Amino acid sequence: MSTDFLEKAVATVPSKRQLEWMDVEYSGIIHFGMNTFTGRDEGTGFEEPDLFNPTSFSAEQWVKVAKRSGMKGLILNCKHYDGFCLWPTEYTDYSVKSSKWLDGEGDVVKAVSDACRKYDIKFGIALSPLDYHEPSFGTGEAYNKFFMNLLRELLTNYGDIFCVSLDGASDHRKNAKYQPYDWVSYFKLIRELQPNAAITNCGPDVRWCGNNSGVCRLSEWSVVPSYYRAVDVDSDKKISVPKGAVNYTQTDIGSRRKIKRCDDFIWYPAEVSCPLRDSWFYKKGGVLSVKPLSKLQKIYDGSVGGNASMLLGIAPQPDGLICETDIETLVTFGAVLSLHFEDNLANESTMQGNCQLDDLHAPSRALPDKAGYWHSGYNPKNAELILDMGDEYDADRVVLCENIETGQQIEKFELYVEKDGKWKKVESGTVIGRKHICEFDVAIRTRRIKLVILKTRKFATIKEFSVY
């Protein structure tokens, strides 16, 4: 069988904006709007603007809680399906300027973007193309022009934006309207006004993992067939989609078996999303649905530690503040993350291996306190790295990172710890990618840890081999 498909997959690498987005790892998304005041998941688009009146609103509280939770980015859902805009747009009266809040002079988007800059956290926006209020929705060109005007305001008036999330495009109501969205124009406008922003969810840079339950695939490949991205906005290339090929919920979209009949690939990393509660918007009495710390840790290890990103939904109350129970959970989770990944036992360790490309890519380059990365050389057979911490320590997590600037190559690996002079296998895995977290059920006392790479697409790289 020809391996041309493998050569193309090997050559697929991320863009600069994708690398920057993946470095954020863990973000929050704020859902706050008409549904907050009505207790619904989805509004009608005709709720009275005066319902919106968060008397104790504090964007600084939101951002400080996100920061203490360990988030590096915060996305604000600026307009949900109901069409109510959280900024005083010029293009519809259905916005904060028609509400009682601050006598119509308020701007939630500005307050959150300013607070993000103040507390050094990246700011992103979410804007739903679906709109139950706007009369031009369903008319085609007129609505696309309206939507792009909203986008233009958000992309020019609120500073640097690290990502733009476009979600909620299909009208599922009984008397649904069909709107032909001009995705290409939307994406080109974002590229023009915020060229460093990753376009996520329904975008060309980042894909939805397939659920809103915080569940990541066991093998989450970033290199997938090009037909998973409907629009290649950077080249205007028409993408041919095989019938029935695109299914975001299937368990495997990137393994060698799945891609062997493909001839075109893209770098398309996954975002794993879920709300902190059982709904995206605040509901009175929903405190019992707040996810426990153990669940949040599992989602984090499976997403951030599974070659994806974690997006956690935060739902402020009608008064404009995050409730105390949610704060306690988020802040405690941030403390747990800090404790788990604070003391890197691999610092000042030594690393040996059985192969390397050259002296610039020696095994020692995989240590977390060294620059560069280890490269196995081409077509390695059972490449090994052995980390020696110099003394025995109690370890409960190993973090492995490929050098994804050269692509994603590792298909199968095993991890061993040395106990009483013998190697004990503690994990067998497939994908490493940007980051893989190997968590032990019980801390293991050991001095040496061995990584064996059993299968690659052409070569192997490790940028970081850390132990906690």
Backbone hydrogen bonds, N-H to C=O, Kabsch-Sander energy under -0.5 kcal/mol:
donor,donor_aa,acceptor,acceptor_aa,energy
6,L,3,T,-0.6
7,E,3,T,-1.6
8,K,4,D,-1.9
9,A,5,F,-2.1
10,V,6,L,-2.7
11,A,7,E,-1.5
12,T,9,A,-1.2
13,V,11,A,-0.5
19,L,15,S,-2.3
20,E,16,K,-2.3
21,W,17,R,-2.2
22,M,18,Q,-2.7
23,D,19,L,-1.7
24,V,20,E,-0.7
24,V,21,W,-1.1
25,E,21,W,-0.7
26,Y,24,V,-3.0
27,S,310,M,-2.8
28,G,73,G,-2.0
29,I,312,L,-2.1
30,I,75,I,-3.1
31,H,29,I,-0.5
31,H,314,I,-2.0
32,F,30,I,-0.6
36,T,33,G,-1.1
37,F,33,G,-0.8
37,F,34,M,-1.0
38,T,34,M,-1.3
39,G,35,N,-2.1
51,L,48,E,-2.0
52,F,49,P,-1.7
53,N,51,L,-1.0
55,T,53,N,-1.4
56,S,319,D,-2.2
57,F,54,P,-1.6
58,S,320,G,-1.6
62,W,58,S,-1.5
63,V,59,A,-2.4
64,K,60,E,-2.6
65,V,61,Q,-2.3
66,A,62,W,-2.3
67,K,63,V,-2.6
68,R,64,K,-2.3
69,S,65,V,-1.4
70,G,67,K,-1.6
71,M,66,A,-2.0
72,K,26,Y,-2.5
73,G,26,Y,-0.8
74,L,122,K,-2.8
75,I,28,G,-3.1
76,L,124,G,-2.2
77,N,30,I,-2.4
77,N,75,I,-0.5
78,C,76,L,-1.1
78,C,126,A,-2.5
79,K,126,A,-0.7
80,H,84,F,-0.6
83,G,80,H,-2.0
85,C,94,Y,-1.9
86,L,78,C,-2.1
89,T,87,W,-2.3
95,S,93,D,-2.2
96,V,85,C,-1.5
98,S,95,S,-2.0
99,S,96,V,-1.7
101,W,52,F,-1.1
103,D,100,K,-2.4
104,G,101,W,-1.8
105,E,102,L,-1.9
106,G,101,W,-0.8
108,V,86,L,-1.6
109,V,86,L,-1.1
111,A,107,D,-2.1
112,V,108,V,-2.4
113,S,109,V,-2.6
114,D,110,K,-2.7
115,A,111,A,-1.9
116,C,112,V,-2.4
117,R,113,S,-1.9
118,K,114,D,-2.2
119,Y,115,A,-2.1
120,D,117,R,-1.0
121,I,116,C,-2.6
122,K,72,K,-2.4
124,G,74,L,-2.4
125,I,163,C,-2.0
126,A,76,L,-2.5
127,L,165,S,-2.4
128,S,79,K,-2.2
130,L,168,G,-1.5
132,Y,81,Y,-3.2
137,F,134,E,-1.8
139,T,136,S,-2.2
141,E,139,T,-0.8
143,Y,136,S,-0.5
144,N,140,G,-2.2
145,K,141,E,-2.2
146,F,142,A,-1.9
147,F,143,Y,-3.1
148,M,144,N,-2.2
149,N,145,K,-1.7
150,L,146,F,-1.8
151,L,147,F,-2.4
152,R,148,M,-2.6
153,E,149,N,-1.9
154,L,150,L,-2.1
155,L,151,L,-2.5
156,T,152,R,-1.0
156,T,153,E,-0.6
157,N,153,E,-1.9
158,Y,154,L,-0.5
162,F,123,F,-2.5
164,V,198,A,-2.6
165,S,125,I,-2.8
166,L,164,V,-0.5
166,L,200,T,-1.5
167,D,165,S,-0.6
172,H,170,S,-0.7
176,A,173,R,-1.2
179,Q,177,K,-0.6
181,Y,179,Q,-1.2
183,W,181,Y,-1.4
186,Y,182,D,-2.2
187,F,183,W,-2.9
188,K,184,V,-2.4
189,L,185,S,-2.1
190,I,186,Y,-2.0
191,R,187,F,-2.5
192,E,188,K,-2.2
193,L,189,L,-2.5
194,Q,190,I,-3.0
197,A,194,Q,-2.0
198,A,162,F,-2.2
200,T,164,V,-2.4
200,T,198,A,-0.7
202,C,166,L,-0.7
202,C,200,T,-1.8
203,G,206,V,-0.7
205,D,199,I,-1.7
206,V,199,I,-1.5
207,R,269,P,-2.7
208,W,201,N,-0.8
209,C,271,E,-1.8
214,G,273,S,-1.5
216,C,214,G,-0.5
221,W,219,S,-1.1
224,V,222,S,-0.7
224,V,266,I,-2.1
226,S,264,D,-2.3
228,Y,225,P,-1.9
229,R,226,S,-1.8
230,A,228,Y,-0.7
232,D,237,K,-0.7
233,V,231,V,-1.1
235,S,232,D,-1.3
236,D,232,D,-2.2
237,K,232,D,-0.6
240,S,238,K,-0.5
241,V,239,I,-0.5
245,A,242,P,-2.2
247,N,245,A,-0.8
250,Q,247,N,-1.4
259,I,255,S,-1.6
260,K,256,R,-1.0
262,C,259,I,-2.2
266,I,224,V,-2.5
268,Y,222,S,-3.8
268,Y,266,I,-0.7
270,A,307,N,-0.5
271,E,207,R,-2.2
272,V,309,S,-3.4
273,S,211,N,-0.7
273,S,271,E,-0.6
274,C,311,L,-1.8
276,L,313,G,-2.4
286,G,283,K,-2.0
288,L,285,G,-0.7
289,S,286,G,-1.8
290,V,287,V,-1.5
291,K,276,L,-2.4
295,K,292,P,-0.5
296,L,292,P,-2.1
297,Q,293,L,-2.6
298,K,294,S,-1.8
299,I,295,K,-2.4
300,Y,296,L,-2.6
301,D,297,Q,-2.8
302,G,298,K,-2.0
303,S,299,I,-1.9
304,V,300,Y,-1.0
305,G,300,Y,-1.7
306,G,303,S,-1.9
307,N,304,V,-0.7
307,N,435,K,-1.6
308,A,303,S,-2.0
309,S,270,A,-1.3
310,M,25,E,-2.8
311,L,272,V,-2.8
312,L,27,S,-2.4
313,G,274,C,-2.5
314,I,29,I,-2.8
317,Q,321,L,-3.1
320,G,317,Q,-2.0
327,I,323,C,-2.3
328,E,324,E,-2.8
329,T,325,T,-2.1
330,L,326,D,-2.7
331,V,327,I,-3.0
332,T,328,E,-2.1
333,F,329,T,-2.2
334,G,330,L,-2.1
335,A,331,V,-1.9
336,V,332,T,-2.4
337,L,333,F,-2.5
338,S,334,G,-2.1
339,L,335,A,-2.3
340,H,336,V,-2.6
341,F,337,L,-1.9
342,E,339,L,-0.8
344,N,342,E,-0.8
345,L,343,D,-0.9
345,L,467,V,-2.9
346,A,467,V,-0.6
347,N,344,N,-1.3
349,S,346,A,-1.6
350,T,388,D,-2.3
352,Q,386,I,-2.2
354,N,384,E,-1.2
357,L,375,H,-2.1
361,H,358,D,-1.6
362,A,359,D,-1.0
365,R,362,A,-2.0
366,A,363,P,-2.0
367,L,364,S,-1.6
370,K,367,L,-1.8
374,W,462,I,-2.6
375,H,361,H,-1.6
376,S,460,A,-2.6
379,N,458,K,-3.8
382,N,380,P,-0.6
383,A,453,I,-1.1
385,L,451,L,-2.2
386,I,352,Q,-3.2
387,L,385,L,-0.5
387,L,449,I,-3.1
388,D,350,T,-2.7
389,M,387,L,-0.5
389,M,447,R,-2.5
393,Y,446,T,-2.6
395,A,393,Y,-0.7
395,A,444,I,-2.9
398,V,438,C,-2.2
399,V,466,S,-2.3
400,L,398,V,-0.5
400,L,436,H,-2.6
401,C,464,E,-2.0
402,E,433,G,-3.1
404,I,402,E,-1.4
406,T,403,N,-2.0
407,G,404,I,-1.8
409,Q,407,G,-0.5
411,E,455,K,-2.7
412,K,455,K,-1.6
413,F,429,G,-2.6
414,E,452,V,-2.5
415,L,427,E,-2.7
416,Y,450,K,-2.9
417,V,424,K,-2.4
418,E,448,R,-2.3
419,K,417,V,-0.6
419,K,422,K,-3.3
422,K,419,K,-1.9
424,K,417,V,-3.2
426,V,415,L,-2.9
427,E,415,L,-1.4
429,G,413,F,-2.6
435,K,432,I,-0.7
436,H,400,L,-2.5
437,I,305,G,-1.9
438,C,398,V,-3.3
438,C,436,H,-0.6
439,E,437,I,-0.7
440,F,396,D,-2.6
444,I,395,A,-3.2
446,T,393,Y,-2.5
446,T,444,I,-0.6
449,I,387,L,-2.0
450,K,416,Y,-2.6
451,L,385,L,-3.0
452,V,414,E,-2.9
452,V,450,K,-0.5
453,I,383,A,-3.1
453,I,451,L,-0.5
454,L,412,K,-1.6
454,L,452,V,-0.8
455,K,412,K,-1.7
457,R,409,Q,-1.5
458,K,459,F,-0.6
462,I,374,W,-1.6
463,K,401,C,-3.3
464,E,401,C,-1.4
465,F,366,A,-1.6
466,S,399,V,-2.8
468,Y,397,R,-2.8
